[in-house]
Amino acid sequence: MSTALPLVTVTRYVTPLREGGSLPGLVEGDDLGTYVCKFRGAGQGAKVLVAEVIVSELATRLGLRTPRLVVLDLDPELARYEADEEVQDLLNASVGPNLGIDFLPGSFGVDGQVSAADDEGARVLWLDAFTANVDRSWRNPNLLVWHGDLWVIDHGASLYFHHGWRSGTTDPAKFAAQPWDVSGHVFETCTGRARELDAEISAVLDRDVFTEVLATVPDVWLEPVPGADGSGQLGPDDLRAAYVDFLDARLGTRQWLPEVAR
């Protein structure tokens, strides 16, 4: 059975979502669905899409709600009908496979007190600490409420280590030992509960799970990296293995799990 993300063809670009620097857009697909499209040609590049997929897949395995993901195939013809030059340039730079995130109509962003059980907040905090997500503060919670439930979104700021893959894939042990700063996190008060649930949460993750997660990432987003010895390039399968090594190394340590403030 294939583990690839579903492929959907974009039939209409609806409107830009002018939040953040990547200019995602609302689009319609040939499956009659509506999606938030994160473009491969945006300034932050394909690695952000890779992080989105990996962390979203991990979130699901931890029992958190996160919108369904698809691969959105973008036809170059769509750019011809876009009047906004900035959007037109982005569409032209993103022809082919992009990331689609299921649009949750009527959802609203959290901008005040989060109505979530301690265990739910603790799981979100644990996931963010494990993946080194630096983008879930009160200024930018990246949380939605939909039909009364909490949904976690926007994981592109996670897994910072892959931005350093310029001559090889660096050292998993460094990421494994890297502390994570909980200060300012939207669920900072759930730190103690996250530590209490650590054994239960981590029990659902292992190297095999990480391998399954990486199998969902399209080859085209795993852009080649020069080998450490300067000869040849690391291709998609090499990079998948590297991500698995980094996640597995992180799971084997706990320096990243924050202590309860005294």
C-alpha positions as CSV (number, residue, x, y, z in Angstrom):
1,M,0.0,0.0,0.0
2,S,1.4,3.4,-1.0
3,T,2.0,5.9,1.8
4,A,2.3,8.9,-0.6
5,L,0.2,11.9,0.0
6,P,-2.9,12.2,-2.2
7,L,-2.4,14.1,-5.5
8,V,-4.8,16.9,-6.3
9,T,-4.8,19.2,-9.3
10,V,-5.3,22.9,-8.6
11,T,-8.3,24.2,-10.7
12,R,-8.5,27.7,-9.3
13,Y,-6.4,30.2,-7.3
14,V,-8.8,31.9,-5.0
15,T,-6.9,34.5,-2.9
16,P,-3.6,35.1,-1.2
17,L,-3.4,34.7,2.6
18,R,-1.2,37.5,3.5
19,E,0.1,36.1,6.8
20,G,3.8,35.6,7.4
21,G,6.5,35.9,4.7
22,S,5.6,32.9,2.5
23,L,2.3,34.2,1.0
24,P,0.3,31.0,1.1
25,G,-2.9,31.0,-1.0
26,L,-6.3,29.6,-0.9
27,V,-7.0,27.3,-3.9
28,E,-9.6,24.9,-5.2
29,G,-8.8,21.4,-6.4
30,D,-10.2,18.9,-8.9
31,D,-11.5,16.8,-5.9
32,L,-13.8,19.8,-5.1
33,G,-11.8,20.5,-2.0
34,T,-10.5,23.8,-0.8
35,Y,-6.9,24.0,0.4
36,V,-4.3,26.4,1.9
37,C,-1.5,26.0,-0.6
38,K,2.1,26.4,0.6
39,F,4.2,27.1,-2.4
40,R,7.4,25.3,-3.2
41,G,8.7,28.5,-4.9
42,A,8.3,30.7,-1.8
43,G,11.4,32.3,-0.3
44,Q,11.7,29.7,2.5
45,G,12.0,26.9,-0.1
46,A,11.0,23.2,-0.2
47,K,12.5,22.3,3.2
48,V,9.6,24.1,4.9
49,L,7.2,21.8,3.1
50,V,9.2,18.8,4.2
51,A,9.0,20.0,7.8
52,E,5.3,20.5,7.5
53,V,4.7,17.0,6.4
54,I,7.0,15.3,8.9
55,V,5.7,17.2,11.9
56,S,2.0,16.9,10.8
57,E,2.4,13.2,10.5
58,L,4.1,12.9,13.9
59,A,1.3,15.1,15.4
60,T,-1.3,12.6,14.1
61,R,0.5,9.7,15.7
62,L,0.5,11.6,19.0
63,G,-3.2,11.9,18.9
64,L,-3.3,15.6,17.9
65,R,-5.7,17.1,15.3
66,T,-4.0,18.6,12.2
67,P,-5.6,19.2,8.8
68,R,-5.3,16.6,6.1
69,L,-2.4,17.1,3.7
70,V,-2.2,16.6,-0.1
71,V,0.2,17.3,-2.9
72,L,-1.2,20.1,-5.1
73,D,-0.2,20.0,-8.7
74,L,0.0,23.6,-10.1
75,D,-0.4,24.2,-13.8
76,P,1.6,27.2,-15.3
77,E,-1.6,28.4,-17.0
78,L,-3.0,29.5,-13.7
79,A,-0.5,32.3,-13.4
80,R,-1.7,33.9,-16.7
81,Y,-5.0,34.9,-15.0
82,E,-3.5,36.4,-11.9
83,A,-3.4,40.2,-11.9
84,D,-1.2,40.6,-8.7
85,E,2.4,40.5,-10.0
86,E,3.8,39.1,-6.7
87,V,1.3,36.2,-6.7
88,Q,2.0,35.6,-10.4
89,D,5.7,35.3,-9.8
90,L,5.1,32.9,-7.0
91,L,2.8,30.8,-9.1
92,N,5.3,30.7,-11.9
93,A,8.1,29.7,-9.5
94,S,5.9,26.9,-8.0
95,V,4.7,25.0,-11.1
96,G,4.3,21.3,-10.2
97,P,3.9,19.8,-6.8
98,N,3.1,22.0,-3.8
99,L,1.7,21.3,-0.3
100,G,-2.0,21.5,0.2
101,I,-3.5,21.8,3.7
102,D,-7.2,21.1,4.1
103,F,-9.1,24.4,4.6
104,L,-11.2,24.3,7.8
105,P,-14.2,26.6,7.0
106,G,-15.4,28.5,10.0
107,S,-12.3,27.8,12.0
108,F,-10.7,30.7,13.9
109,G,-7.2,31.3,15.2
110,V,-6.5,31.2,18.9
111,D,-5.5,34.7,20.2
112,G,-6.3,34.4,23.8
113,Q,-6.8,31.8,26.5
114,V,-6.6,28.3,24.9
115,S,-9.4,26.1,25.9
116,A,-7.6,22.8,25.9
117,A,-7.2,19.9,28.4
118,D,-3.8,19.8,30.1
119,D,-3.0,16.6,28.4
120,E,-3.7,18.0,24.9
121,G,-1.6,21.1,25.6
122,A,1.2,18.8,27.0
123,R,1.2,16.8,23.8
124,V,1.5,19.9,21.7
125,L,4.4,21.1,23.9
126,W,6.1,17.7,23.7
127,L,5.9,17.6,20.0
128,D,7.2,21.2,19.6
129,A,10.1,20.4,21.9
130,F,10.9,17.2,20.1
131,T,10.9,18.8,16.7
132,A,12.4,22.1,17.9
133,N,9.5,24.2,16.7
134,V,10.2,27.8,17.5
135,D,6.8,29.1,16.2
136,R,4.0,28.6,18.7
137,S,4.1,31.6,21.0
138,W,1.3,33.8,22.1
139,R,2.3,36.2,19.3
140,N,1.8,33.5,16.8
141,P,0.1,30.4,18.3
142,N,-0.5,28.5,15.1
143,L,-3.6,26.9,16.6
144,L,-7.1,26.8,15.2
145,V,-10.4,26.0,16.9
146,W,-12.8,24.2,14.7
147,H,-16.1,22.7,15.9
148,G,-14.9,23.3,19.4
149,D,-11.7,21.2,19.0
150,L,-8.1,22.4,18.9
151,W,-6.1,21.9,15.7
152,V,-2.4,22.4,15.3
153,I,-1.0,24.0,12.1
154,D,2.1,25.5,10.6
155,H,5.1,23.4,11.4
156,G,7.5,24.8,8.9
157,A,9.7,26.4,11.5
158,S,10.5,23.0,12.9
159,L,13.6,20.7,12.2
160,Y,16.0,23.6,11.8
161,F,18.9,21.2,11.3
162,H,18.1,20.6,7.6
163,H,18.8,24.2,6.8
164,G,22.5,23.5,7.5
165,W,22.7,20.6,5.0
166,R,25.1,22.3,2.5
167,S,28.0,19.8,2.5
168,G,26.6,16.7,3.9
169,T,23.8,16.2,6.4
170,T,25.7,17.3,9.6
171,D,25.6,15.4,12.9
172,P,22.4,13.9,14.4
173,A,24.0,13.9,17.9
174,K,24.1,17.7,17.9
175,F,20.3,17.9,17.2
176,A,19.7,15.2,19.8
177,A,21.5,17.1,22.5
178,Q,20.1,20.6,21.6
179,P,18.0,22.1,24.4
180,W,14.7,23.7,23.5
181,D,13.5,27.0,25.0
182,V,10.0,26.7,26.4
183,S,9.7,30.4,27.4
184,G,6.9,32.1,25.7
185,H,5.3,28.9,24.4
186,V,1.5,29.0,24.3
187,F,1.4,25.9,26.5
188,E,4.3,26.7,28.8
189,T,2.2,25.9,31.8
190,C,1.8,22.3,30.6
191,T,5.6,21.6,30.9
192,G,5.2,19.5,34.0
193,R,2.4,17.4,32.5
194,A,4.5,16.9,29.3
195,R,7.2,15.4,31.4
196,E,4.7,13.2,33.2
197,L,3.3,11.9,29.8
198,D,6.8,11.6,28.2
199,A,6.9,7.8,28.5
200,E,3.4,7.4,27.1
201,I,3.9,9.8,24.2
202,S,7.3,8.5,23.2
203,A,6.1,4.9,23.2
204,V,4.2,5.5,20.0
205,L,7.4,6.6,18.1
206,D,10.3,4.6,17.0
207,R,12.6,4.3,14.0
208,D,10.0,2.3,12.0
209,V,7.5,5.1,12.5
210,F,10.0,7.7,11.4
211,T,10.6,5.7,8.3
212,E,6.9,5.5,7.5
213,V,6.6,9.3,8.1
214,L,9.5,10.1,5.7
215,A,7.9,7.8,3.0
216,T,5.1,10.4,2.7
217,V,7.5,13.2,1.6
218,P,7.6,13.6,-2.2
219,D,11.0,13.1,-3.8
220,V,10.9,16.5,-5.5
221,W,10.9,18.3,-2.1
222,L,14.0,16.4,-1.0
223,E,16.4,18.6,-2.9
224,P,19.9,17.1,-3.5
225,V,22.6,17.9,-1.0
226,P,26.3,17.6,-1.9
227,G,28.1,14.7,-0.1
228,A,30.4,15.5,2.8
229,D,33.4,14.4,0.8
230,G,32.5,16.6,-2.1
231,S,31.9,13.7,-4.4
232,G,28.4,13.0,-5.7
233,Q,25.1,14.1,-4.2
234,L,22.7,12.8,-1.6
235,G,19.4,12.0,-3.2
236,P,15.9,11.6,-1.8
237,D,16.4,8.2,-0.2
238,D,19.7,9.3,1.4
239,L,17.9,12.4,2.8
240,R,15.0,10.3,4.1
241,A,17.5,8.1,5.9
242,A,19.2,11.2,7.4
243,Y,15.9,12.6,8.7
244,V,15.2,9.2,10.3
245,D,18.6,9.2,11.9
246,F,18.1,12.8,13.3
247,L,14.6,12.0,14.7
248,D,15.8,8.6,16.2
249,A,18.8,10.3,17.8
250,R,16.5,13.0,19.3
251,L,14.1,10.3,20.7
252,G,17.0,8.7,22.5
253,T,17.8,11.8,24.5
254,R,15.9,14.1,26.8
255,Q,18.0,17.3,26.9
256,W,15.3,18.9,24.7
257,L,12.4,18.3,27.1
258,P,12.1,21.4,29.2
259,E,12.3,21.3,33.0
260,V,9.5,22.8,35.1
261,A,10.4,26.3,36.3
262,R,11.0,26.6,40.0
